[in-house]
Amino acid sequence: MLFHCDYDVKCLGTAIPAYYLHVMECWKRFHSKEISDLTVQSFSSCIVRNNRHIRIDKKNIFWEDFYKAGLIYVGDLFDSKGSLKGFQYWVSKGVSPSRLFQWMSLIDAIPRNWISAIKGKDLASVKRNLKFDVTKICIDMNIISISSLYSKRIYTAIVRKKATSVIASYLVEALEKQGATLEHLYLLAHKLKIDMKIREFYYKFICNRLATGEWLYKVGITDSNLCTFCNCEKETVKHLFIECHIIKSFWEKYLEWRLIASKKLEDLPLVNIMLGINISELPVEENLCLLYAKYFIYGCKYRNEKPIFSNFIKYLESKHDVEKYIAEKNNQLEEQKKRWGCVFKYFESTKTPVSSS
């Protein structure tokens, strides 16, 4: 029965071994709902015992005499027309008249919005029973037999539930705007075929784990949390890559350069700078240059120098030349051309031809 209660692990007492508490915490992640997500039927079907929303003096509620009298669910406090049953009803079921104040405390502990939602509703059709099916579990909105489960499936489901909280909140909003998923976000680094140092930067960036001025100041490494470039605002990830006026100038020059390199007019919304361009389709060329640009900005921060755009072009060209040399050695030049796209042609066209004499 405990696994079907909306419990709070911290309130279950210290007598339960740590292993079982961990198991119960994992189970809770699959089954618990927020108060705002519950329907009238869910309200009335909530078990009173070990309910994190129904507590007296910060303690869980379980009274054996009320339980034997039939008080199991919140809905048991109401009649079929949605009206609260009077205390005399419970006295008639065997509860001692001296328990009046306990009953009043219980009614007071029920969330007000639950009572308001249930009052006047027809509860006759609400089905509640204690014959729980413990052979099945709900994972990712699918009812699965426990006999067919394996630990990796459960672990994956738990990780998926926690993954969103790891990703920076502004990227979660950007994903929704692009119609992309976390899978697209993580696959992008693999699709771009970048080296490990830049891949590490990318994952730290999307998980909001970069050592910005805000974080360095918080842990006592620096004496100021102000931006390295403008020295005016607190240096968060968003400020460092988007909001700083020096960085805004950098992105304006980046757009001008993209127009020259690709021969087409492009727009670069702030959401694309942070997330990537149309990542649901995993385009390589646009996002490759964009990622190198963000890595260049981060490198300038640590060298304590302004992000000069002409220096970025030199940096990008050096990356292009190194990768081109490796591709030629491995007979993969065509793949390299596709990967860099119009930028490959741009850098080739800007090189001075070597004289044969």
DOTIBA-264896 format. One record per residue: residue in one letter; x, y, z of N, C-alpha, C, O in turn. Coordinates in steps of 0.2 Angstrom, whole numbers, plus 5000, padded with zeros to 4 digits. Layout:
AXYZXYZXYZXYZ ...
This chain:
M500449945000500050005000500450065000500250114997 L501050065003501450125004501650154997501750214996 F501850104992502050134986501450164982501650204977 H500850164984500350194981500150264985499650294983 C500550274990500450344994500850394991501350384988 D500550454991500950514989501450534994501350594997 Y501950494996502350515002502950555000503150564995 D503250585006503850625006504350575009504250565015 V504850555006505350515009505650535015505750495020 K505750605016506050635022505650625028505850635033 C504950615027504550615032504350535034503850525038 L504650495032504450425033504850395039504750335041 G505250435042505650405048506350385047506450365041 T506750375052507450355052507450285052508050255052 A506950245054507050175055507050135049507250075049 I506950165043506950135037507650135034507950185034 P507950075032508650075030508750115023508250125020 A509350145023509450195017509350165010509150195006 Y509450095009509350065003508650075001508450084995 Y508150055006507450055004507250125003506750134999 L507550175007507350245006507450264999507150304996 H508050244996508250264989507750224984507650264979 V507650164986507150134981506450174981506150184976 M506250194987505650224987505650294984505150324981 E506250324984506350394981506250384973505950424970 C506550334971506550314964505850304961505650324956 W505450264965504750244964504350314964503950324959 K504450354968504150414969504150464963503750494961 R504750454959504950494953504450474948504250514943 F504250414948503750384942503050404944502650414939 H502850404950502150414952501950474955501350484955 S502350514958502050574961501850624956502150634951 K501350664958501050724954501050784958500950784965 E501150844955501050904958500350914960499850894956 I500150954965499450974967499151004961498550984960 S499451044957499051074952498951034946498451054942 D499250974946499150924940498550874942498350844937 L498250874948497750824950497050844947496950904947 T496650794946495950804944495550794950495850774955 V494950814949494450794955494450724957494450704963 Q494450684952494450614953495150594957495150554962 S495650624955496350604958496350634965496650604970 F496050694966495950724973495650664978495950644983 S495050644976494650604980494950534981494850494985 S495450514976495750444976496450444980496750394980 C496650504982497250514986497150474992496650484996 I497650434994497650395001497850445006498350485005 V497550455011497650495017498250485020498650525022 R498450415021499050395025499650415021499650405015 N500150435025500850455022500750505016501150495011 N500250545016500150595011500550655012500450685017 R501050675008501450735009501050805009501350855012 H500450805006500050865006499550865012499250915014 I499550805016499050805022499450785028499550725029 R499650835032500050825038499750875043499550925042 I499850845050499650885056500350895060500650845061 D500450955061501150965065501750935061502150905064 K501750945055502250915050502350845051502950815050 K501850805053501850735054501350695049500850725048 N501550635047501050605043500450575047500550575053 I499850565044499250545047499150475046499050455041 F499050435052498750375052498450355058498750345064 W497750355059497350335065497050265063496650265059 E497150215067496950155066496150145066495850115063 D495850185071495150185072494750215066494250185064 F495050265063494750295057494850255051494450245047 Y495450215051495550175046495050115046494750095040 K494950085052494450035052493750055051493350015049 A493650115052492950145050492850165043492350185041 G493350155039493350165032493650225029493550235023 L494050255033494450315030495050295027495550295031 I495050285021495650275017495850325012496450345012 Y495350345008495550395003495250465006494850465010 V495450515002495150585004494450585002494050615006 G494250554997493550544995493050515000492450525000 D493350475005492950445010492750495015492250475019 L493050555015492750605020492150645017491850685021 F491950625011491350655008490850605006490950545005 D490250625006489650585003489650584996490050614992 S489150544993489150534986488950604982489050604976 K488750654986488550714983489050774984488950824982 G489650744987490250794987490150834993490550894994 S489750814998489750855005490150825010490150755010 L490450855014490850825020490450795025489950815027 K490650735026490250695031490350725038490950735040 G489850725042489950755049490350705053490350645052 F490550725059490950685064490450625066490750575068 Q489850645067489350595070489350525065489250475067 Y489450535059489550485054490050435056489950375056 W490650465058491250425060491150385067491350335068 V490750425071490550395078490150335077490250285080 S489650345072489250285071489650225068489350165068 K490250235065490650185062491150155067491550115066 G491050185074491550155079492050195081492450175086 V492150255079492650305081492350335088491750355088 S492850345093492650375099492450445098492750485095 P491950465102491750535102492350585104492350645103 S492750555108493350595111493850615105494250655106 R493750595099494150605094493950665089494250675084 L493450705092493250755088493750805086493750825080 F494250825090494750875088495250845083495450885079 Q495350785084495850745079495450755072495850765067 W494850735072494450745065494450815063494550825057 M494350865067494350935065495050955062495150985057 S495650925065496250935063496450905056496750935052 L496150845055496150815049495850855043496150865038 I495250875044494850925039495250985038495351005032 D495551015043495951075042496651065038496851105035 A496850995038497450985035497350965028497850975024 I496750955025496650945018496751005015496451055017 P497151005009497151075005496551105003496051065001 R496451165004495851205003495551194996494951184995 N496051194991495851184984495551114983495151104978 W495751064987495551004986494750994988494350974984 I494651024994493951024996493551064992492951044990 S493751124989493351164985493151134978492651134976 A493651094976493551054970493150994970492750984966 I493150964976492650904977491950924979491550894978 K491850974983491250994986490751004980490851034975 G490150974981489650974976489650934970489250924966 K490250894970490350844964490050784965489950754971 D489850744960489550674961490150634961490550614957 L490250604967490750554969490550484968490950434969 A489950474967489650404966490050364961490150304962 S490250394956490550364950491350354951491650314947 V491650384956492350374957492450304960492250284965 K492850264956493050204959493750204962494250224960 R493650174968494250174973494250104976493750074979 N494850064976494950004979495649994981496050024978 L495749954985496449934988496749874984497249854987 K496449844979496749794976497149814970497049814964 F497749844973498249864968498649814964498749754967 D498749824958499149784954499849794954500149844951 V500249754959500949774960501349734955501949734956 T501049704950501449674945501649714939501949694934 K501349774939501449824933501749894936501549904942 I502049924932502349994933502250034927502250014921 C502150104928502050154923502750184922502950224926 I503050174916503650204914503550244907503350214902 D503650304907503650344901502950344898502850334892 M502450344902501750344900501450274898500950264895 N501950224899501750154896501650104902502150104907 I501150064903501050014908501449954906501349924901 I501949934910502449884909502449834914502449844920 S502449764912502449714917503149714920503649714917 I503149704927503849704931504249644928504849654928 S503949594927504249534925504649544918505149504917 S504449594914504849604908505349664908505649684903 L505349694914505849754915506549734916506649674919 Y506949774915507649764916507949824919507649884917 S508549824923508749884926508949944922508850004924 K509149924916509449984911508850024909508850084909 R508249994908507650024906507450074912507250134910 I507450054918507250094923507750154924507550214925 Y508350134924508950184925508850244919508850304921 T508750224913508650264907508050314909508050374907 A507450284911506850324913507050374918506850434918 I507450354923507550404929508050454926507950514928 V508550444922508950494920508650544915508750604915 R508150514911507750554907507350604911507350664908 K507150584916506750634920507150684923506950744924 K507750674925508250724928508650764923508850814925 A508650734917509050774912508850844910509350884910 T508250854910508050924909508250974914508351034912 S508250954920508450994925509251014925509451064927 V509650974921510350984921510451034915510851084916 I510051034910510051084904509851154907509451164911 A510251204905510151274907509451294905509151274899 S509051324909508351344908508251374901507751364898 Y508651424900508551464894508651424887508351434882 L509051364888509051314882508451274882508251254876 V508151254887507551224887506951254883506651234879 E506951324885506451364882506651374874506151374870 A507251374872507451384865507251314862507051314856 L507351254865507151194862506451194860506251174854 E506051214864505351214863505151264857504751244853 K505551324856505351364851505551334844505251344839 Q506151294844506351264838506051194837506151164831 G505651174841505351104840505851054841505750994838 A506351064844506851014845506850974852506450994856 T507250924853507250884859507950884862508450904859 L508050854868508650854871509150804867509750814867 E508850754864509250714859509550744854510150734853 H509250794851509550834845510050874848510650884845 L509950904854510450944857511150904859511650934858 Y511050844861511650804863511950774856512550764856 L511550764851511850734845512250784841512650764837 L512150844842512450894838513150894839513550894834 A513450884845514150884846514450824842515050824839 H514150764842514350704838514350714831514750694827 K513750754828513750764821514250814819514450804813 L514450864823514950914821515650884820516050914817 K515750824824516450794823516950834826517450844822 I516850864832517350914834517850874839517650824841 D518450914841518850874845518650874852518150914854 M518950844856518750824863518750894867518250904872 K519150934866519250994870518551044869518251064873 I518451044863517851084861517151054862516651084864 R517250984862516650944864516450954871515950964874 E517050954875516950964883516651034884516251044888 F516851084880516651154881515851154879515451184883 Y515651124874514951114872514551094877514051114878 Y514751034880514351004885514251044891513751054894 K514851074893514751124899514351184897514051204902 F514351204891513951264889513251244890512851284893 I513051194887512251174887512051154894511451164895 C512451134898512351114905512451174910512351164916 N512651234908512751284912513251274917513151294923 R513851244915514351224920514951264918515551244920 L514951314914515551354912515751394918515351424922 A516451404919516651444924516651524923517151554921 T516051544923515951624922516151664928516351634933 G516151724927516351774932515851764938516051764944 E515251754937514751744942514951684947514951684953 W515151624943515251564947515951574951516051554956 L516451604947517151614950517051654956517451644961 Y516651704956516551754962516251714968516351724974 K515751674966515351634971515751594975515651584981 V516251554972516651504975517351544978517751504981 G517351604977517951644980518651644976519151654979 I518551624970519151624966519351694963519951714963 T518851734962518951804959518651854964518251834968 D518851914964518551964968517952004965517652044969 S517851984959517252024956516851974951517151924949 N516251984951515751944947515651984940515151954936 L515952034939515752074933516052044927516552004927 C515752064921515952034914516752054913516952114914 T517052004910517752014908517852064903518352104903 F517352074898517352114893517152184894517552234893 C516552194897516252264898516352284905516352354906 N516452244909516552264916516052304919516152344924 C515352294917514852324919514252284922513952304927 E514152224919513652184922513852114924514452094923 K513452084928513652014931513751964925513351964921 E514351934926514451884920514151814921514451774924 T513551814918513251744917513351724911513651754906 V513151654909513251634903512951674897513151684892 K512251694899511951724894512251794892512251814887 H512451824898512851894897513451884893513551924888 L513851834894514451824891514451814884514851834880 F513851774882513851754875513351794871513251794865 I512851834874512351874871512251944873512251984868 E512251954879511952024881512552074882512352134881 C513152054882513652104883513752144876513652114871 H513752214877513752254871514352244866514352254860 I514952224869515552204865515352144861515652134856 I515052094864514852034861514352044856514352014850 K513852084857513352104852513752134845513552114840 S514252174846514652194841514952144837515052144831 F515252094841515552034838515051994833515251974828 W514451984836513951944832513751984826513551954821 E513752054826513552084820514052084815513952074809 K514752074817515252064812515251994809515451984804 Y515051954814514951884812514451874806514551834801 L513851904807513351904802513551934795513451904790 E513951994796514252024789514751974786514751964780 W515151934790515551894787515251834784515351804778 R514651804787514251754784513951774778513851734773 L513751834777513451854771513951854765513851834760 I514551874767515151874762515351794760515451784754 A515351754765515551684764515051644761515151604756 S514351654762513851614760513451644754513051604751 K513651704753513251744747512551744748512151754743 K512251744754511551744756511451784762511851774767 L510851814763510751854769510451814774509951774773 E510751804780510551764785510351804791510651864792 D509951774795509751814802510051764807510151704806 L510151794813510451754818510151774825510351814829 P509551754826509151764832509551744838510051704838 L509451774844509851764850509751684852510251654855 V509151664851509051594852509551544848509751494851 N509651564842510151524838510851524840511151474840 I511051584843511751584846511851544852512351504852 M511351534856511351494862511251424860511651384863 L510751404856510651334855510951304849511151254849 G510951344844511151314837510651334832510051354834 I510851324826510351344820509951274818510251234815 N509351274819508851224817509151154819509251114814 I509251144825509651084827509251024826509550964826 S508551024825508150964824508350934818508250874817 E508650964813508850934807509650924807509950904802 L509950944812510650934813511150964807511550924805 P511051024805511451054800512151064803512251084808 V512651044799513351044801513651114800513951144805 E513751134794514151194792513951254797514451284800 E513351274797513151334801513351334809513551374812 N513151274811513251264818514051254820514251264826 L514451224815515151214816515451284818515851294822 C515351334813515651404814515351434820515751474823 L514751424822514451454827514751434834514851464838 L514851364834515151334840515951354841516151374846 Y516251364835516951384835516951464838517451484841 A516451504836516451574838516351574845516651614849 K515851534848515751534855516351514859516551534865 Y516751464857517351434860517851494860518251494864 F517951524854518351584854518251634859518751664862 I517651654860517451704865517651684872517851724876 Y517451614873517651594880518451594881518651604886 G518751574875519551574876519751644877520251654881 C519451694874519651764875519551794882519951824885 K518951764885518851774892519451754897519651794901 Y519651694896520151664900520851704898521351704903 R520951724892521551764891521551834893521951874892 N520951854895520751924897520951974892521252024893 E520651954886520752004880520052004876519651964877 K519952064873519352074869519352024863519852014860 P518752004862518551964856518552004850518052024847 I519152004847519252044840519051994835519351944834 F518552014830518351974825518851954820518851894818 S519351994818519851974814520251914816520451874813 N520351914823520751864826520351794826520651744825 F519651804827519251744826519251714819519351654818 I519351754814519351734807520051694806520051644803 K520551724809521251684809521151624812521451574810 Y520851624818520751554822520351504818520551444818 L519851524815519351484811519751454805519651394804 E520151494802520551474796521051424798521151374794 S521351434804521851384806521551314808521851264806 K520951314811520551254812520451224805520451164804 H520151264800520051234794520651204790520551154787 D521251244791521851214787522051154790522251104787 V522051144797522251084800521751024798522050974797 E521151034798520650984797520750964789520650904788 K520851014785520951004778521550954777521550914773 Y522150974780522750934780522650864782522850814779 I522250854787522150784790521650744785521750684784 A521150784782520750754777521050734771520950674768 E521550774769521950754763522350694764522450644760 K522650684770523050634772522650564772522950514770 N522050574774521550514775521150504769520650464769 N521250544764520850534758520150554759519650514757 Q519950604763519250614765519150694763518750724767 L519450714758519350794757518650804755518450864756 E518350764751517650774749517150784755516750824755 E517250744760516850744766517050804770516550834773 Q517650834770517850894773517550954769517250994773 K517450954763517151004759516351014761516151064762 K516050954762515350954763515250984771514751014772 R515750964775515650984782515751054783515351084787 W516251084779516351154780515851204775515751264776 G515651164770515251204765515551264762516051264759 C515151314762515351374758515951414762516351444759 V516051394768516651424772517251394769517751424769 F517251324767517851294764518051334758518651354756 K517551354754517651384747517951454749518351484745 Y517651484754517851554756518551554758518951594755 F518851514762519551514764519951494758520551514758 E519751444754520151434748520251484743520751494740 S519651524743519751584738520151644741520351684737 T520251644747520651704750521351684751521751724752 K521551624749522251604749522651634743522351634738 T523251654744523651674738523951614735524251574738 P523851604728524151554725524851554725525151604725 V525151484726525851484727526151474720525951444716 S526651524718526951524712527351464711527651434715 S527351434704527751374703528451384701528851334701 S528651444700529351464698529751464705530351474704 
